[in-house]
Amino acid sequence: MKKISKLLLAKQSKAPLFDTLLAHAKRDVVSFHCPGHKNGKGIDRELKDYTGEEVYKFDVTVFDEVDSLHDPVGSIKKAQELMAQAYGVEHSFFLVNGSSVGNIAMFLAACDSGDSVIVSRSSHKSIMAGIIMSGVWPIWIQPKIDQNLDLIFNSTYNQVKDALDRYPEAKAVFITSPTYNGIVTELSRIVDLCHRRGKTVLVDEAHGVHLLFNNQLPESAVSAGADLCVQSTHKILSAMSQGSVLHFNSKLVDFNRVKRVVSMLQTTSPNYLILATLDLARRQAFLRGEENFNRVIKAAEWGRAYINDNINSMKCFTRQEVQKLGFDLDVTKLTVNVTKTGLSGYEIESILAKEYNVQLDYADLFNLVAIMSEGSEKSDVEVFVNALENISEKYRGKQKNWILKIPSLATEMVMRPREVFLSNSTKKVSLKKAAGHVAAQTLTPYPPGIPVVIPGERITKEICDYLIDMSSKDIRVSGQETGMLRTVKVFTN
Ligand SMILES: Cc1ncc(COP(=O)(O)O)c(C=O)c1O
């Protein structure tokens, strides 16, 4: 365990924003400010009967006592400073619209319109929003697929190096790590390479907010030296939904521009309960991250071993297997491959919810993903694996031969996604005749959940054939505007 000085411990034991809000709530101040429920008095009775009234006293607005998110000088400033200290970065910005807004902010802060950015095609949808809003040219990295594990990986060092060699003009590299399944890439090597070449590294670490606080877990993006990094504190630590953080630690990015962008993108009425839980989640992780995540890791490893040893039709990949492939694994994530059951991940997810009172975060055709975090207990894992064992005995589907595959996505970007987004010169053409046209929409089949058509990109025959095949198999394609995918929107000029 890392040695922490008494002074640092004393500083990190404080939660200045929470303390301020608690003191305010206890004073029962007469409210003539927003929000309209006035310290909970106006909240609907049915909701209040369940939750109690006190919690709504935290839902205040900007005034001197509680500080301002956009121009912090008091307890929000102190809370952000403690967050930055805990993560070892220059500055941390509190976000109240999740990592989605943080991803958009990274593009707008680090890149100018017309710059090019190397980015994996398997990124979260907010990355496309960032690309459109900032007006950059995306240089796509084709995600690697492992058909044994039915998994999609994030960008490797070699892929980034190859892209930088081919596109030396790129301004920045955008990496997602960990993935939804907890796969972590070689971030330190990627950051070193990029910095040697003067490139900015932006990291979507939405699922890795806890990594820094436990020695058994893979390296986090802040330790690896990312210039900007976004974390969903609400996903794995104990902040309320939407509570995220953008960390700044850069000599390449202008700090004041990041500040302006973050302020521009966020509401002027932030929810102070979300902000207070960011302050508390940081304190909890700093003081008890090692102990709490040891507990979570132990429970997750127990579940993984139980499934691998006792349920023949299901399998969880291990850290060793992932390391052999050149990645690392956040072992708190429990991915269960269910292809041998003959049922899809979606079907088992639904059975778990309806019959066993177990709700997962994510499932696809092949896998279930159980996200474990600050609040997870071993007893939860017991309920989950017992349910899986029961399902594997009770239900038996016909073995399917689904294969996880994507067409070649190394296609030509003809226009910037922003130009296409703002243009009205579009028409629909039949998929059979779309090859050669420039796409004016995004189409993302599930699986694999990766966009195969992107605005501004030349559509190839291989992609058309792939989409026609998907649609004949009734695979859901996000972005399609009719019941059956027969056409694609293209640019007309
Ligand atoms: C990899 C990744 N990045 C970003 C996000 C967006 O995070 P948030 O829900 O905090 O906006 C998600 C959400 O699931 C995600 O999986």
The ligand as an SDF file (V2000), in Angstrom:
LIG
                    3D

 16 16  0  0  0  0  0  0  0  0999 V2000
  -16.7480    4.4970  -22.5320 C   0  0  0  0  0  0  0  0  0  0  0  0
  -17.7830    5.5040  -22.1450 C   0  0  0  0  0  0  0  0  0  0  0  0
  -17.4880    6.8030  -22.2480 N   0  0  0  0  0  0  0  0  0  0  0  0
  -18.3680    7.7630  -21.9100 C   0  0  0  0  0  0  0  0  0  0  0  0
  -19.6120    7.4310  -21.4490 C   0  0  0  0  0  0  0  0  0  0  0  0
  -20.5700    8.5170  -21.0790 C   0  0  0  0  0  0  0  0  0  0  0  0
  -20.5650    8.6450  -19.6890 O   0  0  0  0  0  0  0  0  0  0  0  0
  -21.7290    9.3610  -18.8860 P   0  0  0  0  0  0  0  0  0  0  0  0
  -22.8450    8.3800  -18.8020 O   0  0  0  0  0  0  0  0  0  0  0  0
  -21.0870    9.6510  -17.5670 O   0  0  0  0  0  0  0  0  0  0  0  0
  -22.1000   10.5830  -19.6330 O   0  0  0  0  0  0  0  0  0  0  0  0
  -19.9740    6.0850  -21.3180 C   0  0  0  0  0  0  0  0  0  0  0  0
  -21.3090    5.7110  -20.8360 C   0  0  0  0  0  0  0  0  0  0  0  0
  -21.6900    4.6030  -20.7280 O   0  0  0  0  0  0  0  0  0  0  0  0
  -19.0310    5.0950  -21.6740 C   0  0  0  0  0  0  0  0  0  0  0  0
  -19.3330    3.7970  -21.5890 O   0  0  0  0  0  0  0  0  0  0  0  0
  1  2  1  0
  2  3  1  0
  2 15  2  0
  3  4  2  0
  4  5  1  0
  5  6  1  0
  5 12  2  0
  6  7  1  0
  7  8  1  0
  8  9  2  0
  8 10  1  0
  8 11  1  0
 12 13  1  0
 12 15  1  0
 13 14  2  0
 15 16  1  0
M  END
$$$$
